[in-house]
Amino acid sequence: MSRLPARGWTRALRWGVQLVLAVAGLILGASAAFAYWTASAGGVAAGALADTLPAGGTPAVSVLGASTTPTVSFAASTTSASSGGQQITTYQVRRYTNPAAAAGTGTLVTCGSSSIAGGTVTCTDPGLADGSYYYTSTPRVANWTGTESVKSPAGVVDTLPPAVSAGRTAPNANGWNAGDVVVNLSATDTGTGVASITYSLDGGAAVTTPGATASLAITAEGAHSVSYSAADNRGNTSTTLSLTGIKIDKTAPTGMTGSGTETCTGGTSGSFCGGGITLGLAAGSDAGSGLASVTYAIDGGSALSISTSATSLLIPSTVADGTHTVAFVTTDLAGNATTRTYTTSKSTDNTRPTATITLSATSPNKQLDINDRLVVTFTEAGSGIDITKFCPNWTGGTVTGSVNVSSASSSLLTVAGNSAASGCAANAFTLGTVNLGAAYIKNQAQTVNATFAWSAATKTLTVTVTSNPSNGQQQTVPSSTPGWTTTPSGLDDLVGNLIGTVTGVSGAV
């Protein structure tokens, strides 16, 4: 066999290598295999061998603080033992944003810096936006590529602080709370998650609580504010915010009530008032939120509003007679209320007195004569009958006087104050006229002496005839039907209510 020149052997050797590589590529697959030459020590014997590349090491990813540069590290791969177990120095690093993405579809990373030390490959991936990233490594030798590693756990770039918000126990329409206020703080973070919330009450010491929620109860009365912020697990801290306008007032106000001053709007007699009563007021006060409103109700009636600074209240004449109870409800701006009740010492009296008339005799004989009586019984539950209208200086007991009797067939008996009693000045009083129902006098009107007796206990005025008609004018009547014919005038009760209705006359003489 002819010998080839040296150049020919070299060319043949080169083609032989290419042949071996081609075969190796066909047999082992271009992405996982490579070929290499071996030579004897003397340089005479030579041969070609094939080998495979291993899978890449699964990377670990770290991101420090608010850095935008993840550091990717993984174990360096080596060739197989048959080829000497040599460390591989070239790798592909891919970045994924979806852990379920198909292998080989991630973005190839151009490392900002890279190194291999102590069997660990390190690669930095600078300038990333906030988000979660997953990395793989793939070893390479020349044009041969190994198997892509499993994706790393997430590496999170987080430069944004958490969002934090505050809620509180709702105040009333006036912006006040009448009880404790609970402030609830909560934070969210789309990156590494919320690490803690820090708050301070009224500028006091800061309190830090772990987690994404915190709450505090404010119990003291007065105005308060809460400042708060949140930090995430990378140390990003939100801007400190403030919740202001927290106002607490738990103390009820000093309530409005009557001052003790009572003035009659009409006539006055002792503790009785004609008309209404003007009641002096003692205003309420509140050291916390301030007064909001006052209502009052008279004798359990409907509640009505009154100014918080009112100094008087009218108890009108339209309410029932008697003393009166006024319930005042004073409310402050926080909604605390105080009820105080005041009862008047005076009584209103706006009911007109009424009366009934009775005729009677010791020995009825159908004649108007001595000891015949006319009794006026008054009904008056209030201040009492004003007998001074009958006789200005009369304080009770019996006085003497006269009554007038007509000679008409109906024979009218008129009881008038200006002819009533000795020692009484003339006045406009008249008790009215009683129709005796028959002619007790024959020819002319007569003036008949009488006594007048007042009983305060029974409220009765008794008129007793003490003389017979003169000049033989007295006569006996067959029958009579007495009745009241005219309304009294000028007589009233002690606070000025004029006498009202007088019911029918009864009895006979």
C-alpha positions as CSV (number, residue, x, y, z in Angstrom):
1,M,0.0,0.0,0.0
2,S,1.4,3.3,-0.9
3,R,2.2,5.8,1.8
4,L,0.6,9.1,1.8
5,P,2.6,12.2,2.3
6,A,2.3,13.9,5.6
7,R,-0.1,16.4,4.1
8,G,-2.3,13.6,2.8
9,W,-2.5,11.9,6.2
10,T,-3.4,15.1,7.8
11,R,-6.2,15.7,5.3
12,A,-7.4,12.1,5.7
13,L,-7.3,12.4,9.4
14,R,-9.3,15.6,9.2
15,W,-12.0,14.0,7.1
16,G,-12.0,11.0,9.4
17,V,-12.8,13.3,12.3
18,Q,-15.6,14.9,10.4
19,L,-17.0,11.5,9.5
20,V,-16.9,10.4,13.2
21,L,-18.6,13.7,14.2
22,A,-21.3,13.2,11.6
23,V,-22.0,9.7,12.7
24,A,-22.0,10.8,16.4
25,G,-24.5,13.5,15.5
26,L,-26.7,11.0,13.8
27,I,-26.6,8.5,16.5
28,L,-26.7,10.7,19.6
29,G,-28.6,13.8,18.4
30,A,-27.1,17.1,17.6
31,S,-28.3,18.8,20.9
32,A,-26.8,16.4,23.3
33,A,-23.7,14.9,21.8
34,F,-20.2,15.9,20.7
35,A,-17.0,14.1,19.5
36,Y,-13.4,14.5,20.2
37,W,-10.0,13.0,19.2
38,T,-7.6,10.9,21.3
39,A,-3.9,10.4,20.4
40,S,-1.2,8.0,21.7
41,A,1.8,9.3,23.5
42,G,3.9,8.8,20.4
43,G,1.4,10.6,18.2
44,V,1.0,7.4,16.0
45,A,-2.2,5.9,17.1
46,A,-5.3,8.1,17.1
47,G,-9.1,7.6,17.3
48,A,-12.4,9.5,17.7
49,L,-14.8,9.1,20.6
50,A,-18.4,10.4,21.3
51,D,-19.8,11.9,24.5
52,T,-23.1,13.5,25.7
53,L,-23.7,16.8,27.6
54,P,-25.5,16.7,31.0
55,A,-28.7,18.7,31.9
56,G,-28.1,22.1,33.4
57,G,-28.3,22.7,37.2
58,T,-31.5,24.2,38.5
59,P,-30.8,27.8,39.3
60,A,-31.3,29.6,42.6
61,V,-32.4,33.2,42.3
62,S,-31.8,36.0,44.8
63,V,-32.9,39.7,44.7
64,L,-31.6,42.0,47.5
65,G,-33.9,44.7,48.8
66,A,-35.4,46.9,46.2
67,S,-32.8,45.9,43.6
68,T,-33.9,45.4,40.0
69,T,-31.1,42.9,39.4
70,P,-31.7,39.3,40.2
71,T,-28.6,37.1,40.8
72,V,-28.9,33.7,39.2
73,S,-26.6,30.9,40.4
74,F,-26.4,27.2,39.6
75,A,-23.9,24.3,39.9
76,A,-21.4,24.1,37.0
77,S,-21.9,21.0,34.9
78,T,-19.1,18.5,33.9
79,T,-18.5,16.2,31.0
80,S,-18.9,12.5,31.6
81,A,-16.2,10.5,33.4
82,S,-15.3,8.8,30.1
83,S,-14.1,12.1,28.8
84,G,-12.3,13.1,31.9
85,G,-15.1,14.8,33.8
86,Q,-14.1,18.3,32.6
87,Q,-16.0,21.4,33.9
88,I,-18.1,23.0,31.3
89,T,-17.6,26.8,31.1
90,T,-20.3,27.9,28.7
91,Y,-24.0,28.1,29.5
92,Q,-27.3,29.5,28.2
93,V,-29.5,31.2,30.9
94,R,-33.1,31.8,30.0
95,R,-35.7,34.0,31.9
96,Y,-39.4,33.1,32.1
97,T,-42.3,35.1,33.5
98,N,-44.6,32.1,33.5
99,P,-43.5,29.0,35.4
100,A,-45.7,26.8,33.1
101,A,-44.1,28.1,29.9
102,A,-42.7,25.5,27.5
103,A,-38.9,24.8,27.7
104,G,-36.8,26.8,25.3
105,T,-39.3,29.7,25.0
106,G,-37.8,31.9,27.7
107,T,-35.8,35.0,27.0
108,L,-32.0,34.4,26.7
109,V,-30.2,36.4,29.3
110,T,-27.1,38.4,28.6
111,C,-25.5,38.5,32.0
112,G,-24.6,41.8,33.4
113,S,-21.8,40.0,35.1
114,S,-20.9,36.3,35.3
115,S,-18.4,34.0,37.0
116,I,-17.6,30.5,37.8
117,A,-16.1,29.9,41.2
118,G,-16.0,26.8,43.4
119,G,-18.2,24.9,41.0
120,T,-20.9,27.5,41.0
121,V,-21.9,29.6,38.0
122,T,-23.2,33.1,38.8
123,C,-25.1,35.4,36.4
124,T,-26.8,38.8,37.0
125,D,-29.8,40.0,35.1
126,P,-30.0,43.8,35.6
127,G,-32.7,46.4,35.0
128,L,-35.9,44.3,35.4
129,A,-39.4,45.7,36.1
130,D,-41.3,44.6,39.1
131,G,-42.5,41.0,38.8
132,S,-41.7,37.3,39.4
133,Y,-39.1,35.6,37.2
134,Y,-38.1,32.0,36.7
135,Y,-34.7,30.9,35.3
136,T,-33.1,27.9,33.7
137,S,-29.5,26.9,32.7
138,T,-28.3,24.9,29.8
139,P,-24.6,23.8,29.4
140,R,-22.9,24.2,26.0
141,V,-19.7,23.0,24.4
142,A,-18.8,24.5,21.1
143,N,-22.0,24.0,19.0
144,W,-23.3,21.3,21.2
145,T,-26.1,22.1,23.7
146,G,-27.1,20.1,26.8
147,T,-30.6,19.7,28.3
148,E,-32.3,22.7,29.8
149,S,-32.7,22.6,33.5
150,V,-35.9,22.7,35.5
151,K,-37.1,26.3,36.2
152,S,-36.0,27.9,39.3
153,P,-38.3,29.1,42.1
154,A,-39.5,32.6,41.5
155,G,-37.2,35.5,41.9
156,V,-39.2,38.6,42.7
157,V,-38.2,42.1,41.8
158,D,-40.1,44.4,44.1
159,T,-39.4,48.2,44.2
160,L,-42.9,49.4,45.0
161,P,-44.2,50.0,48.6
162,P,-47.5,48.5,49.8
163,A,-50.7,50.3,49.5
164,V,-52.2,51.0,52.9
165,S,-55.7,52.2,54.0
166,A,-57.6,53.0,57.1
167,G,-61.2,52.6,58.3
168,R,-62.8,53.6,61.5
169,T,-66.0,53.4,63.5
170,A,-68.4,55.7,61.7
171,P,-69.2,59.0,63.4
172,N,-72.7,60.5,63.5
173,A,-73.8,63.3,61.2
174,N,-72.1,65.8,63.4
175,G,-68.7,64.1,63.1
176,W,-68.7,62.8,66.7
177,N,-68.7,59.4,68.4
178,A,-70.4,58.8,71.7
179,G,-68.3,55.6,72.4
180,D,-64.9,54.1,71.6
181,V,-63.6,54.3,68.1
182,V,-61.9,51.3,66.5
183,V,-59.4,52.1,63.7
184,N,-58.7,49.2,61.3
185,L,-55.6,49.4,59.1
186,S,-55.0,47.1,56.1
187,A,-52.3,46.9,53.4
188,T,-51.8,45.1,50.1
189,D,-48.6,44.4,48.1
190,T,-48.3,42.9,44.7
191,G,-44.7,42.0,45.1
192,T,-43.2,40.2,48.1
193,G,-46.2,40.8,50.3
194,V,-46.8,43.0,53.3
195,A,-44.4,42.6,56.2
196,S,-45.8,45.0,58.8
197,I,-48.0,48.0,59.6
198,T,-46.8,50.8,61.8
199,Y,-49.1,53.4,63.4
200,S,-48.9,56.1,66.0
201,L,-51.8,57.6,68.0
202,D,-51.8,61.4,68.5
203,G,-48.1,61.6,67.7
204,G,-47.1,59.1,70.4
205,A,-44.8,56.1,70.2
206,A,-44.9,54.1,67.0
207,V,-46.3,50.6,67.2
208,T,-45.4,48.0,64.6
209,T,-47.5,44.9,64.1
210,P,-46.6,42.1,61.7
211,G,-48.9,41.2,58.9
212,A,-51.2,43.0,56.6
213,T,-53.8,44.2,59.1
214,A,-53.8,46.1,62.4
215,S,-56.4,47.7,64.6
216,L,-56.4,49.9,67.6
217,A,-59.2,51.1,69.9
218,I,-59.3,54.8,70.9
219,T,-61.1,55.1,74.2
220,A,-60.2,58.6,75.5
221,E,-62.5,61.5,75.0
222,G,-61.4,64.4,72.8
223,A,-59.9,64.8,69.3
224,H,-57.5,62.3,67.9
225,S,-55.5,61.4,64.9
226,V,-53.7,58.3,63.7
227,S,-50.6,58.2,61.4
228,Y,-49.8,54.9,59.7
229,S,-47.6,53.3,57.1
230,A,-46.8,49.8,55.8
231,A,-43.6,47.9,54.8
232,D,-43.2,45.0,52.5
233,N,-40.9,42.0,52.8
234,R,-38.2,43.9,50.8
235,G,-38.2,46.9,53.1
236,N,-40.2,49.1,50.8
237,T,-42.2,51.5,53.0
238,S,-45.2,53.4,52.1
239,T,-45.7,57.1,52.6
240,T,-47.0,57.9,56.1
241,L,-50.7,58.8,56.0
242,S,-52.9,60.3,58.6
243,L,-56.5,59.7,59.7
244,T,-57.7,62.8,61.4
245,G,-60.9,64.2,62.8
246,I,-61.6,61.4,65.3
247,K,-63.7,63.0,68.0
248,I,-65.1,61.2,71.0
249,D,-67.5,62.5,73.6
250,K,-69.0,60.0,76.0
251,T,-70.3,62.4,78.7
252,A,-73.9,63.5,78.7
253,P,-74.5,67.3,78.9
254,T,-75.9,69.2,81.9
255,G,-79.5,69.4,80.9
256,M,-81.8,72.4,80.6
257,T,-84.4,72.7,83.3
258,G,-86.7,75.3,85.0
259,S,-84.9,77.9,87.0
260,G,-87.6,78.2,89.6
261,T,-88.9,81.5,88.4
262,E,-92.6,81.3,87.4
263,T,-94.7,84.3,86.2
264,C,-98.4,84.3,85.5
265,T,-99.5,85.8,82.2
266,G,-103.0,86.5,83.5
267,G,-104.5,87.0,87.0
268,T,-102.6,85.8,90.1
269,S,-104.0,84.5,93.3
270,G,-101.5,82.8,95.6
271,S,-100.1,79.8,93.7
272,F,-102.8,80.1,91.0
273,C,-102.3,81.7,87.6
274,G,-104.9,82.8,85.1
275,G,-103.7,82.4,81.5
276,G,-100.3,80.7,81.2
277,I,-97.1,80.5,83.2
278,T,-93.8,81.9,81.9
279,L,-91.2,79.6,83.2
280,G,-87.6,80.8,83.6
281,L,-85.0,78.4,82.3
282,A,-81.5,77.3,83.4
283,A,-79.6,76.5,80.2
284,G,-77.7,73.3,79.8
285,S,-74.0,73.0,79.0
286,D,-71.6,70.5,77.5
287,A,-67.8,70.6,77.9
288,G,-67.2,68.0,75.1
289,S,-68.8,68.2,71.7
290,G,-71.2,71.1,72.6
291,L,-74.9,71.3,72.7
292,A,-76.9,70.2,69.7
293,S,-80.6,70.5,70.7
294,V,-83.1,70.7,73.4
295,T,-86.7,69.5,73.3
296,Y,-89.4,69.8,75.9
297,A,-92.7,68.1,76.5
298,I,-95.4,69.5,78.8
299,D,-97.4,67.0,80.9
300,G,-96.3,64.1,78.7
301,G,-97.4,65.7,75.4
302,S,-95.5,65.9,72.2
303,A,-91.8,66.9,72.2
304,L,-91.2,70.4,70.8
305,S,-87.9,72.1,70.0
306,I,-86.5,75.0,71.9
307,S,-83.3,77.0,71.5
308,T,-80.3,75.7,73.5
309,S,-79.8,79.2,74.8
310,A,-83.5,79.9,75.7
311,T,-84.1,81.7,79.0
312,S,-87.9,81.2,79.3
313,L,-90.7,78.9,78.2
314,L,-94.4,79.6,78.0
315,I,-96.7,77.0,79.5
316,P,-99.9,78.1,77.6
317,S,-103.4,78.6,78.9
318,T,-104.6,75.9,76.6
319,V,-103.2,73.1,78.7
320,A,-105.3,71.5,81.5
321,D,-105.6,73.3,84.8
322,G,-103.2,72.4,87.5
323,T,-99.5,72.2,88.1
324,H,-97.4,71.1,85.2
325,T,-94.5,68.9,84.5
326,V,-92.0,69.8,81.8
327,A,-89.5,67.1,80.6
328,F,-86.5,68.6,79.0
329,V,-84.2,66.5,76.8
330,T,-80.8,68.1,76.1
331,T,-78.6,66.4,73.5
332,D,-75.0,67.1,72.6
333,L,-73.4,66.9,69.2
334,A,-72.1,63.3,70.0
335,G,-75.7,62.1,70.6
336,N,-75.4,61.9,74.4
337,A,-78.7,63.0,76.0
338,T,-79.8,64.1,79.5
339,T,-83.5,64.3,80.6
340,R,-84.4,66.6,83.4
341,T,-88.0,67.1,84.7
342,Y,-89.3,70.3,86.3
343,T,-92.7,70.6,88.0
344,T,-94.2,74.0,88.5
345,S,-95.1,75.2,92.0
346,K,-97.9,77.3,90.5
347,S,-101.1,76.0,89.0
348,T,-103.0,77.3,86.0
349,D,-106.7,78.0,86.4
350,N,-108.5,78.8,83.2
351,T,-111.8,77.1,83.8
352,R,-114.9,79.4,84.4
353,P,-116.8,78.6,87.6
354,T,-120.4,77.3,87.3
355,A,-123.3,77.5,89.7
356,T,-126.6,75.9,90.7
357,I,-129.6,77.7,92.4
358,T,-131.8,76.1,95.1
359,L,-134.9,77.7,96.7
360,S,-135.9,76.4,100.1
361,A,-138.0,77.3,103.1
362,T,-138.3,76.2,106.8
363,S,-142.0,75.9,106.4
364,P,-143.0,76.1,102.7
365,N,-146.3,78.1,102.4
366,K,-146.2,79.4,98.9
367,Q,-145.3,82.8,100.2
368,L,-142.1,84.8,100.0
369,D,-141.5,85.4,103.7
370,I,-139.1,85.2,106.6
371,N,-136.5,82.3,106.5
372,D,-137.1,81.6,102.8
373,R,-133.6,80.9,101.3
374,L,-131.9,81.1,97.9
375,V,-128.7,79.1,97.9
376,V,-126.1,79.6,95.1
377,T,-123.6,76.7,95.0
378,F,-120.5,77.3,92.9
379,T,-118.3,74.7,91.3
380,E,-114.7,76.0,91.2
381,A,-111.8,73.6,91.4
382,G,-109.1,76.2,91.0
383,S,-108.3,79.5,92.7
384,G,-111.8,80.0,94.3
385,I,-114.7,82.4,94.0
386,D,-113.8,86.1,94.4
387,I,-116.4,87.2,96.9
388,T,-114.9,90.7,97.0
389,K,-116.7,91.2,93.7
390,F,-119.9,90.9,95.7
391,C,-118.6,92.9,98.6
392,P,-115.1,94.4,98.2
393,N,-114.0,94.0,101.8
394,W,-115.8,90.8,102.5
395,T,-113.7,87.9,103.8
396,G,-116.5,85.6,104.7
397,G,-119.1,85.1,107.4
398,T,-122.6,86.8,107.3
399,V,-123.6,90.4,106.3
400,T,-127.0,92.0,106.1
401,G,-128.6,93.6,103.0
402,S,-131.7,93.3,100.8
403,V,-133.0,91.7,97.7
404,N,-135.5,93.1,95.2
405,V,-138.8,91.3,94.3
406,S,-141.0,92.4,91.4
407,S,-144.8,92.4,91.4
408,A,-145.1,90.8,88.0
409,S,-147.0,87.5,87.6
410,S,-143.7,85.8,87.2
411,S,-142.3,87.7,90.2
412,L,-138.6,88.2,89.7
413,L,-136.1,88.1,92.6
414,T,-133.0,90.1,91.8
415,V,-129.8,89.7,93.8
416,A,-127.5,92.7,93.2
417,G,-124.3,93.6,94.8
418,N,-124.9,97.3,95.0
419,S,-127.8,96.6,97.4
420,A,-126.4,93.6,99.0
421,A,-125.0,94.4,102.4
422,S,-124.2,97.2,104.7
423,G,-120.5,98.0,104.8
424,C,-120.0,97.0,101.2
425,A,-119.2,99.6,98.6
426,A,-121.3,99.8,95.5
427,N,-120.0,97.7,92.6
428,A,-121.1,96.2,89.3
429,F,-121.8,92.8,90.7
430,T,-125.1,91.1,90.0
431,L,-125.8,87.5,90.7
432,G,-128.6,87.6,88.2
433,T,-132.4,87.2,88.4
434,V,-134.4,84.3,89.6
435,N,-137.9,83.7,88.1
436,L,-140.0,82.7,91.1
437,G,-142.7,81.4,88.7
438,A,-145.7,83.3,90.3
439,A,-146.7,86.7,91.7
440,Y,-145.6,86.7,95.3
441,I,-146.1,90.5,95.5
442,K,-149.5,92.1,94.8
443,N,-149.1,95.6,93.4
444,Q,-145.6,96.9,93.5
445,A,-142.0,95.8,93.7
446,Q,-140.6,95.3,97.1
447,T,-137.3,95.5,98.8
448,V,-137.0,92.6,101.3
449,N,-134.3,92.5,104.0
450,A,-131.9,89.5,103.8
451,T,-128.7,88.2,105.1
452,F,-125.8,86.9,103.0
453,A,-123.6,84.2,104.2
454,W,-120.5,82.8,102.4
455,S,-119.0,79.4,103.1
456,A,-115.6,79.0,101.6
457,A,-115.6,75.3,102.5
458,T,-118.7,74.5,100.5
459,K,-118.4,77.4,98.0
460,T,-122.0,78.4,98.7
461,L,-123.7,81.8,99.0
462,T,-126.9,81.6,101.0
463,V,-129.4,84.5,100.8
464,T,-132.0,84.3,103.7
465,V,-135.1,86.6,103.7
466,T,-135.4,88.3,107.1
467,S,-138.6,90.4,106.5
468,N,-141.9,90.1,104.9
469,P,-143.0,92.4,102.0
470,S,-144.5,95.6,103.4
471,N,-148.0,97.2,103.2
472,G,-149.8,93.9,103.0
473,Q,-148.5,93.2,99.6
474,Q,-147.5,89.6,100.3
475,Q,-149.7,87.0,98.8
476,T,-150.0,83.3,98.5
477,V,-149.5,81.6,95.1
478,P,-151.2,78.4,94.0
479,S,-148.1,77.0,92.6
480,S,-144.7,78.1,91.2
481,T,-142.0,76.9,88.8
482,P,-138.8,78.8,89.6
483,G,-136.1,79.2,87.1
484,W,-132.9,81.1,86.3
485,T,-133.6,83.9,83.8
486,T,-130.4,86.1,83.5
487,T,-126.7,85.3,83.5
488,P,-124.6,86.6,86.4
489,S,-122.2,89.3,85.5
490,G,-119.1,90.8,87.3
491,L,-118.5,87.7,89.4
492,D,-115.4,85.7,88.8
493,D,-112.9,83.5,90.4
494,L,-109.7,84.8,92.1
495,V,-107.6,84.8,88.9
496,G,-110.3,86.5,86.8
497,N,-112.3,83.7,85.1
498,L,-115.9,85.0,84.9
499,I,-118.7,82.7,86.1
500,G,-120.0,80.6,83.3
501,T,-123.2,78.5,83.1
502,V,-125.8,78.4,85.9
503,T,-128.0,75.4,85.9
504,G,-131.7,75.4,86.6
505,V,-133.3,76.5,89.8
506,S,-134.9,73.9,92.0
507,G,-137.0,73.9,95.1
508,A,-139.9,76.1,96.4
509,V,-140.7,78.6,99.2
